[in-house]
Amino acid sequence: MSTTVIILAAGKGTRMRSQLPKVLQPLAGRPLLGHVIDTAQKIKADNIITIYGHGGDRVQAAFSDQKITWVEQAEQLGTGHAVKVTLPVLPKDGISLILSGDVPCISQTTLQNLLATTQDKGIGLVTLTLSDATGYGRIVREHGQIQAIVEHKDASDEQRQIKEINTGIYAVSNAKLHEWLPKLSNNNAQGEYYLTDIVAMALADGMTVASVEPEQAFEVEGVNDRVQLATLERQYQADQAKKLMQQGVHIIDPSRFDLRGTLKVGQDVRIDINVIIEGNCEFGDDVEIGAGCVIKNTTIAAGTKVQPYSIFDNAVIGENTQIGPFARLRPGAKLAAEVHIGNFVEVKNSSIGLGSKANHFTYLGDAEVGAGSNIGAGTITCNYDGANKFKTIIGDNAFIGSNSSLVAPVQIGNGATVGAGSTITRDVAENSLAVERSKQFVKENYPRPQKIKK
């Protein structure tokens, strides 16, 4: 049976007090709607129909690379009306999952369970049992079977004692949606078309309404304001930290950990507090990440130790390297095994060979550094002339003295030495010494300038 996912994403999100549409607000570095679309793709939905309204151009632009059928809800006339506007593009056969773009954490497992439970019944929903269900629509059952959904304001005192609530997540036969949605009425205090009314229609048709509960309650949490967004962020991050710890990762404090993407790990990985991991990252065995690091789209091989407050972006790091503190690896940085990159060293679009070291206050851009070389403190590769970039090549076992400037394009040969304070503009041959600085000038009894008295 084919599966369609219908995502309600037309709301303005007034309580967010933002110019950004609510479904584009970020959770773990991705838009709320992006999480729902990702889950729809994981269950291999045949069609993804997304209903847009407020800020529709921005919402569609944010997902222009996705295969989505977009349907506009020009007027916000309720959840039933939102699904109704999809009928012209909704298949007549198969089943639809109806999700909300501001309920981002619904899991693949819960949706697959809902589909499996609904297949032979035609309609099902996700419910949740709460200790305090105040304000939510109650699930009324008789002999275990769902008989009605009653909104809190309409519930009797007895019904308000019910703890099971409706989450607004449904699985419904497409044939029945085509039959029921045109019959919805807005004869209510709000003048809106409620999707919950299809449950009453199903019961009137003699159908049994299936239900499942999520594995975790936060899966069905919606986001309406900044407070709820922050709360859900911590619940989501706590769940990701838990899954990593179950894989053996030593996370020092799960409440101060952020994964905004995916992380593949080996054994005995250790992550200190306030680390942010973005994009797709991979850490090998025995990798240690110090406090306050930000690591994006980076692979770190086994045994590497990263000191606090280092920032990596699209880097590849070899085994048993020592990095930081306060190091920065920019896109294109490739470190071989046993490299040392120290405090306030920046590497961009450069490869550093086996065992080479740049331990202090250095910039290496558009460079190739061989094995066993030492880059002294304050060294920079002058790779940009204001219009074009050029390459610096440093061979094996080279020694670059402190405070040197290597003006690209330039090549330093194997075993060569550059004296401290040199500005190198020409190639340096293998096993030679290059010193490029003026002779020291001394004037005795120099009268230092004095401040002019006013």
C-alpha positions in Angstrom: 0.0 0.0 0.0 1.4 3.4 -1.0 2.0 5.9 1.8 1.5 9.7 1.5 2.7 12.1 4.2 0.7 15.3 4.6 2.4 18.0 6.6 0.5 20.9 8.1 2.9 23.9 7.8 0.8 27.0 7.1 0.7 28.6 10.6 2.2 32.0 11.2 3.5 31.3 14.7 2.6 34.7 16.2 3.8 33.7 19.6 7.3 33.2 18.3 7.5 37.0 17.7 9.7 36.5 14.7 9.7 37.4 11.0 10.8 33.8 10.3 7.9 31.4 9.7 7.4 29.1 12.7 8.2 25.9 10.8 11.6 27.4 9.8 12.6 28.0 13.4 15.7 25.9 14.2 15.8 22.8 16.4 19.3 21.2 16.7 20.4 23.3 13.8 17.7 22.4 11.3 14.2 23.9 10.7 11.3 22.3 12.5 9.8 21.3 9.2 13.1 19.8 8.1 12.9 17.2 10.9 9.4 16.2 9.8 10.5 15.9 6.2 13.5 13.8 7.1 11.3 11.4 9.1 8.9 11.1 6.1 11.8 10.2 3.9 13.0 7.6 6.4 9.7 5.8 6.2 10.0 5.9 2.4 6.8 7.8 1.8 5.7 7.7 -1.8 4.5 11.3 -1.7 5.2 14.2 0.6 2.5 16.9 0.5 3.3 20.1 2.5 0.6 22.7 3.2 2.0 26.2 3.3 0.6 29.6 4.1 2.4 32.4 6.0 5.8 33.0 4.6 5.2 30.4 1.9 7.9 31.6 -0.4 10.6 31.3 2.3 9.3 27.9 3.4 9.4 26.5 -0.2 12.8 28.1 -0.9 14.3 26.4 2.2 13.4 23.0 0.8 13.8 23.6 -2.9 16.1 20.6 -3.2 13.5 18.2 -1.8 10.8 16.3 -3.8 7.7 17.9 -2.2 4.3 18.7 -3.5 3.3 22.1 -2.2 -0.3 23.1 -1.6 -1.3 26.6 -0.4 -3.8 27.2 2.4 -4.7 30.8 1.6 -7.0 31.1 4.6 -6.4 29.6 8.0 -9.7 27.9 8.6 -8.6 25.0 10.8 -6.8 21.7 10.6 -9.6 20.0 8.7 -9.6 22.7 6.1 -5.8 22.4 5.8 -6.0 18.7 4.9 -9.0 19.4 2.6 -7.0 21.7 0.3 -4.7 18.7 -0.5 -7.6 16.7 -2.1 -6.8 17.8 -5.7 -3.3 16.3 -5.4 -4.0 13.5 -2.9 -4.1 10.0 -4.4 -7.4 8.1 -4.2 -5.8 4.9 -2.9 -3.2 4.2 -0.2 -2.9 5.7 3.2 -1.9 9.1 4.5 0.0 10.1 7.6 -1.1 13.5 8.7 1.7 15.3 10.6 2.4 18.8 11.9 5.4 20.9 10.8 5.7 22.2 14.3 5.9 18.8 15.9 9.4 17.9 14.8 10.4 15.0 16.9 7.9 12.3 15.9 10.0 9.2 15.3 10.2 6.8 12.5 9.4 3.9 14.8 6.2 5.5 16.1 5.0 6.3 12.6 5.8 2.8 11.4 3.8 1.4 14.3 0.9 3.6 13.5 0.9 2.5 9.8 1.1 -1.1 10.8 -1.8 -0.8 13.3 -4.0 1.2 10.8 -3.5 -0.9 7.7 -6.6 -3.1 8.1 -8.8 -0.5 10.0 -8.6 2.6 7.7 -8.0 5.2 10.5 -5.6 5.4 13.4 -4.1 8.1 15.6 -1.2 8.6 18.0 -2.4 9.2 21.6 -0.5 10.0 24.8 -1.2 9.4 28.4 -0.3 12.3 30.7 -0.4 12.8 34.4 -2.0 16.2 33.8 -4.1 16.3 30.6 -5.6 19.8 31.3 -6.3 21.7 28.1 -6.0 18.7 25.7 -8.7 16.8 23.8 -9.5 13.5 25.7 -9.7 10.1 24.1 -13.0 8.5 25.3 -13.0 4.7 25.2 -15.6 2.0 25.9 -14.4 -1.6 26.4 -11.0 -0.4 25.2 -12.2 1.0 21.9 -12.1 4.7 21.0 -15.6 6.2 21.0 -14.9 9.9 20.7 -12.4 12.7 21.0 -13.8 15.4 23.4 -12.1 18.8 23.7 -11.3 19.9 27.2 -13.7 22.8 27.1 -16.6 20.5 26.1 -15.7 17.6 28.4 -17.7 16.6 31.4 -16.2 16.4 34.9 -15.9 12.7 34.5 -14.3 13.0 31.0 -11.7 15.5 32.4 -10.4 12.8 34.6 -9.2 10.9 31.5 -5.4 11.1 31.1 -5.2 9.9 27.5 -5.1 12.7 24.9 -5.1 13.2 21.2 -1.8 14.3 19.7 -3.1 15.4 16.3 -1.1 12.8 14.4 -3.3 10.5 12.2 -3.1 7.7 9.6 -6.1 7.6 7.4 -7.2 5.8 4.2 -7.0 8.2 1.3 -10.3 6.9 0.0 -11.9 7.9 3.3 -10.3 11.3 3.3 -11.8 12.0 -0.1 -15.2 10.9 1.3 -15.1 12.6 4.7 -13.3 15.9 4.2 -15.9 17.5 1.9 -18.5 16.8 4.6 -16.7 18.7 7.4 -18.7 21.5 9.0 -17.5 24.7 10.6 -20.6 25.0 12.7 -18.7 25.7 15.9 -17.7 28.6 18.2 -14.4 29.1 16.2 -16.0 28.8 12.8 -13.2 26.4 11.8 -13.1 22.9 10.2 -11.7 20.4 12.7 -9.8 17.4 11.6 -11.0 15.6 14.7 -14.4 15.4 13.2 -13.3 12.6 10.9 -13.0 10.3 13.9 -16.7 10.8 14.6 -17.4 10.1 10.9 -15.4 6.9 11.1 -17.3 5.7 14.1 -20.6 6.6 12.4 -19.5 4.3 9.5 -18.9 1.5 12.0 -15.1 1.6 11.8 -12.7 0.8 14.5 -10.2 3.6 15.3 -6.7 2.2 15.9 -4.2 3.9 18.2 -0.6 3.8 19.3 1.5 5.7 21.8 4.9 7.1 21.1 8.0 5.6 22.6 8.8 8.9 24.2 6.5 11.7 25.2 8.6 14.5 23.7 8.0 13.0 20.2 4.6 14.6 20.1 5.5 18.0 21.7 4.5 20.9 19.6 6.3 24.3 19.4 4.4 27.6 19.7 6.8 29.9 21.4 10.5 30.4 22.3 10.0 28.7 25.7 8.6 25.6 24.2 11.3 25.6 21.5 14.1 25.8 24.1 12.5 23.1 26.2 12.2 20.7 23.3 15.8 21.4 22.2 17.0 20.1 25.6 14.7 17.1 25.4 15.9 16.3 21.9 19.6 16.8 22.8 19.2 14.7 26.0 17.8 11.9 23.8 20.8 12.1 21.4 23.3 12.1 24.2 21.6 9.1 25.7 21.9 7.2 22.4 25.6 8.1 22.1 26.3 7.0 25.7 24.5 3.7 25.1 27.1 3.3 22.3 29.9 3.8 24.8 30.6 7.5 24.4 31.7 9.2 27.7 29.8 12.5 27.7 30.9 14.4 30.8 27.6 16.2 31.2 24.7 15.3 28.8 22.8 18.5 29.8 25.7 20.5 28.2 26.0 18.7 24.9 24.7 19.6 21.4 24.5 17.4 18.4 23.2 19.4 15.4 23.6 16.7 12.8 25.0 13.1 12.9 27.9 11.6 14.7 29.5 8.2 14.1 31.8 7.0 16.9 34.3 4.4 17.7 35.0 3.1 21.2 36.0 5.1 24.3 35.3 8.5 22.8 35.2 11.2 25.5 33.4 14.6 25.1 33.7 17.3 27.6 31.1 20.0 28.4 29.6 22.6 26.0 30.8 20.8 22.8 28.7 21.5 19.7 28.8 19.0 16.8 27.3 20.1 13.5 26.7 18.4 10.2 28.1 14.9 9.6 31.0 14.0 11.8 33.0 10.9 12.7 35.2 10.2 15.7 37.5 7.2 15.9 38.5 5.1 19.0 39.9 7.0 22.0 39.2 10.5 20.6 39.0 13.1 23.2 37.2 16.5 22.7 37.9 19.2 25.2 35.4 21.7 26.6 33.8 24.3 24.4 34.8 22.9 21.0 32.7 23.4 17.8 33.2 20.7 15.3 31.4 20.7 11.9 31.5 18.1 9.0 34.8 16.7 10.3 36.4 13.3 10.5 38.8 12.7 13.5 40.9 9.5 13.5 41.7 7.3 16.5 43.7 8.5 19.4 43.5 12.2 18.6 43.2 14.7 21.5 41.5 18.0 21.0 42.1 20.7 23.6 39.4 23.1 24.7 37.8 25.9 22.5 39.0 24.6 19.2 36.9 25.1 16.0 36.9 22.7 13.1 34.9 23.1 9.8 35.2 20.5 7.1 38.5 19.1 8.2 40.1 15.6 8.1 42.3 14.7 11.0 44.7 11.8 11.2 45.5 9.4 14.1 47.1 10.5 17.3 47.2 14.2 16.6 47.4 16.9 19.2 45.3 20.0 18.6 44.6 23.1 20.5 43.6 24.8 22.7 42.1 27.6 20.6 43.0 26.1 17.3 41.0 26.6 14.1 40.8 24.2 11.2 39.0 25.7 8.2 37.6 23.9 5.1 40.2 21.9 3.3 42.4 21.3 6.4 44.0 17.8 6.2 46.2 16.7 9.0 48.2 13.4 8.8 48.9 11.2 11.9 50.9 12.6 14.9 50.6 16.2 13.8 50.7 18.9 16.5 48.6 22.0 16.0 48.8 24.3 19.0 47.1 27.4 20.4 45.9 30.1 18.1 47.0 28.2 15.0 44.7 28.4 11.9 44.9 26.0 9.0 42.9 26.5 5.8 42.9 24.5 2.6 46.3 22.9 3.6 47.7 19.5 4.2 50.1 18.9 7.1 52.3 15.8 6.8 53.2 13.1 9.3 54.5 14.3 12.6 54.8 18.0 11.6 54.2 20.7 14.2 52.9 24.2 14.3 52.5 24.9 18.0 51.9 28.6 18.4 50.3 31.6 16.6 50.5 30.5 13.0 48.5 30.8 9.9 48.9 28.1 7.2 46.7 28.8 4.2 46.9 27.1 0.8 49.9 25.2 1.9 51.5 21.7 1.7 53.7 20.8 4.6 55.7 17.6 4.4 56.5 15.1 7.2 58.6 16.0 10.3 58.6 19.8 9.7 58.5 22.4 12.4 56.7 25.7 11.9 57.8 28.3 14.4 55.6 30.7 16.3 54.2 33.6 14.4 54.8 32.1 10.9 52.3 32.9 8.2 51.9 31.8 4.6 51.1 34.9 2.6 48.8 33.2 0.2 46.7 36.2 -1.1 47.8 39.2 -3.1 44.5 40.9 -2.9 43.1 39.3 -6.1 44.5 35.7 -6.3 45.6 33.0 -4.0 48.9 31.1 -4.3 50.4 28.0 -2.8 53.3 27.5 -0.4 55.1 24.1 -0.4 57.2 23.1 2.6 59.1 19.9 2.3 60.0 17.2 4.8 62.0 17.9 7.9 62.0 21.7 7.2 62.5 24.2 10.0 60.7 27.6 9.8 61.9 30.1 12.3 59.6 32.2 14.4 57.8 35.2 13.0 58.6 34.3 9.3 56.5 35.3 6.3 56.4 32.9 3.4 55.2 34.9 0.4 53.5 32.5 -2.1 54.0 31.1 -4.5 57.1 29.7 -2.8 58.7 26.3 -2.1 60.9 25.4 0.9 62.9 22.3 0.2 63.4 19.2 2.3 65.6 19.8 5.3 65.8 23.5 4.7 65.9 26.1 7.4 64.4 29.6 7.5 65.9 32.0 10.0 63.5 33.7 12.4 62.0 36.9 11.3 62.6 36.3 7.6 60.3 37.3 4.7 60.9 34.6 2.1 59.9 35.5 -1.5 62.0 33.0 -3.4 62.3 29.2 -3.3 64.7 27.8 -0.7 66.8 24.8 -1.8 67.0 21.5 0.2 69.2 21.4 3.3 70.0 25.2 2.9 69.6 28.1 5.3 67.6 31.2 4.2 67.7 34.4 6.2 66.0 37.5 4.8 66.2 40.5 7.1 68.2 43.7 7.5 71.4 43.9 9.6 70.7 45.0 13.1 71.2 48.8 13.6 72.1 50.2 17.0 72.2 53.9 18.0 73.6 54.5 21.4 72.2 57.2 23.7 69.0 57.4 21.6 66.8 60.2 22.8 63.3 58.7 23.0 60.5 61.1 21.9 58.8 62.8 24.9 55.2 63.6 25.3 54.5 67.3 24.5 53.3 69.1 27.6 50.1 71.1 27.0 
